[in-house]
Amino acid sequence: MAETTEKPDNPPDRPLSMLGISIVGATILIDQATKIWAEKSLEYGQQIDLIPILSLYRVHNTGIAFSMLTDFGGAGLIALILAVIVIVLVIWQKSSDGGRPAAIGYALILGGALGNLIDRLAYGHVVDFLYLHLGERPLFVFNIADAALTIGPVLMIVIFLLPIGGRSKPRK
């Protein structure tokens, strides 16, 4: 009897696919363009209200998300970001299900990490300029790369953990 290898039903587009490169590239481009705009157009630390919960407010973040690990040091954070990038690339390359939604999730994570890595290498900090708040209660200041780093994992959770995800059959 001949042995057959089962091909995955719904593999994601790979990192070097047109979809992967397009989303990673677009994320980096939009992120960097908005940060350049923020640096040139927004006064440091001045709040400009857009809607009741969102303002423009440029700051420089020496840590990672939510200003965590600010004492970790620039080289340590760069090493951490590079490790995350490598891990995402390896998992993405080996992934056998999730389809295009999974590729989009991986690409958003990768694009967001690279966008913030560019800032860290160029300036020693990340430019944040979108301020989410509830009235006078601050939540956090973020950028487009941070949004991608949030949307990507949420998309992955939906795909792989919820029944509405992109898998063709449940995991055993």
GIDAWO-V219815 format. One line per field, one symbol per residue. phi: phi as a letter, one per 40 degrees, with the letter a starting at -180 (. if undefined). psi: psi as a letter, one per 30 degrees, with the letter a starting at -180 (. if undefined). burial: b if it has 24 or more other C-alpha atoms within 12 Angstrom, else e. A space follows every 10 residues. Layout:
BEGIN
phi: ???
psi: ???
burial: ???
END
This chain:
BEGIN
phi: .ccbbccdca ccdcdccdcc cccccccccc dcccccdccc bbccgccbcb bdbbbcacbb bcbbdfgcgc ccgdcccccc cccccccccc cccccbahfc dccccccccc ccccdccddc ccbgabcbab bcabgcccba babccccccc cdcccccccc bcccccccac cc
psi: kkkkkkkkei klklegleee eeeeeeeeee eeeeeeeeef fkkkgkkjke lffklkjklk jfaakgglhf gfleeeeeee eeeeeeeeee eeefkglfae eeeeeeeeee eeeeeeeeee eefglkjkfj jkljbfjkdl kaaeeeeefe eeeeeeeeef flfglgkfkl k.
burial: eeeeeeeeee ebbbbeeebb eebbbbbbeb bbebbeebbe eeeeeeeeee eeebbbbbbb bbbbbeeeee eeebeebbee beebbeebbe ebeebbbbbb bbbbbbbbbb bbbbbbbbbb eeeebbbbbb bbeeeeeeeb bbbbbbbbbb bbbebbeebb eeeebbbeee ee
END
